[in-house]
Amino acid sequence: MTQTKSLQTALIHSDYTAPQGFAAFPQAIHHASTVLFKDVASMRSGNWHDKSAYTYGLHGTPTTFTLEARLAEIEGGTHCLLAPSGLAAIAMANFALLKSGDDVLLPENVYYPNRELGRWLSQDFGITARYYDPLVGAGIAELIQSNTRLIWTEAPGSVTMEVPDIPAICAAAHARGVIVGLDNTWSAGLALRGFDLGVDFVMQALTKYHSGGSDVLMGAVITRDKQLNDRLALAHMRLGLGVGADDAYLVLRSLPTMKLRFDAHDAGARSVAAWLKSRPEIASVLHPAFEDCPGHAIWQRDFTGAGGLFSVLFDASYTEQQTDRFVDALTLFKIGYSWGGAHSLVMPYRLHGMRRSWQQGGQLVRFNIGLESPQDLIADIAQALAAL
Ligand SMILES: *Cc1c(COP(=O)(O)O)cnc(C)c1O
């Protein structure tokens, strides 16, 4: 029997429930901080470890569980945890797997905020972070110490684009019981199968290709191993990481088109890179599908495609002032960080501040090829080269 309610209460409590049986393609967006329990017993039996039930909005809703399951499937894993940015996913992995007294190895060309997080862990958390040559391959064995717990890889490094030998690094690491993580953002999990190459977890910045809209920040860590996932889930819980329902929906909405977009970025980038390769102003094209790129043979062996992101080194006769003028003269390419969206982007980098061992001369400029016509992008670069 329905009790008589005052209007004030009726605004908050309603007896109406929509009919069952509604079906449509989009995943429903579940907004929730509070999750409701049927009765006290089900509240008491709730456990945030177990994704068969719901405890609190931060720890998952049907929307976020669905996105996690789909990402695990795309990457070839079995478990996934979402974080509010790619960098938050990196931090979750570091805090899950490292404690005071431990050592972590990072490639010198690693995503810069990951490198800086390593420096912070070294300064303030009693962890040592050491940086290795991304082309070290099996030589990583000599760098592993008895307290090394984690080796990060990134394929390729997203500014200088060296392609690492992941199977060789995994073999050396696993012989010493060290966990290997892969930042697989460049290939979106489509063109590089990290788990098949031996990594223990894959990190994705969903901010890039998965979202595809330059409008969402999100990250994920995917594993194939329940025990490893449990360690990550503890850090996820303790650090209070969660993502908003609308953001999760935006990523889910973009997944069906990701392969088509990725292939278009790939084709466009190769056209633009091939044109740049023919230009006398350009000393080398750092695109893994091109011979100039360190680790090109490894890309050929391990990858089935390439993303839209690559860099060029200008001839050493051009000054930074000149290449800055080139960047400013571009009109279709906008100056901005990130990539994976429809709009082409450009960014000049000062490598000497970022990479102590960087030997090559020449200014580095990074391009993210969007979904515009490659011919229009080439015409834009051609007119901007005149500003050199
Ligand atoms: C963008 C990016 C990240 C971080 O992602 P955010 O969501 O921007 O924090 C990590 N790794 C790589 C290679 C990236 O390109």
The ligand as an SDF file (V2000), in Angstrom:
LIG
                    3D

 15 15  0  0  0  0  0  0  0  0999 V2000
   48.8870   11.3580  -22.9850 C   0  0  0  0  0  0  0  0  0  0  0  0
   49.7740   10.2750  -22.5420 C   0  0  0  0  0  0  0  0  0  0  0  0
   49.7650    9.8290  -21.2210 C   0  0  0  0  0  0  0  0  0  0  0  0
   48.9360   10.4900  -20.1500 C   0  0  0  0  0  0  0  0  0  0  0  0
   47.5910   10.5940  -20.4230 O   0  0  0  0  0  0  0  0  0  0  0  0
   46.7330   11.7830  -19.7650 P   0  0  0  0  0  0  0  0  0  0  0  0
   45.3410   11.2590  -19.8400 O   0  0  0  0  0  0  0  0  0  0  0  0
   46.9640   12.9990  -20.6030 O   0  0  0  0  0  0  0  0  0  0  0  0
   47.1980   11.9490  -18.3600 O   0  0  0  0  0  0  0  0  0  0  0  0
   50.6010    8.7900  -20.9010 C   0  0  0  0  0  0  0  0  0  0  0  0
   51.3970    8.2060  -21.8120 N   0  0  0  0  0  0  0  0  0  0  0  0
   51.4240    8.6110  -23.0880 C   0  0  0  0  0  0  0  0  0  0  0  0
   52.3310    7.9380  -24.0440 C   0  0  0  0  0  0  0  0  0  0  0  0
   50.6260    9.6490  -23.4870 C   0  0  0  0  0  0  0  0  0  0  0  0
   50.6670   10.0600  -24.7580 O   0  0  0  0  0  0  0  0  0  0  0  0
  1  2  1  0
  2  3  1  0
  2 14  2  0
  3  4  1  0
  3 10  2  0
  4  5  1  0
  5  6  1  0
  6  7  2  0
  6  8  1  0
  6  9  1  0
 10 11  1  0
 11 12  2  0
 12 13  1  0
 12 14  1  0
 14 15  1  0
M  END
$$$$
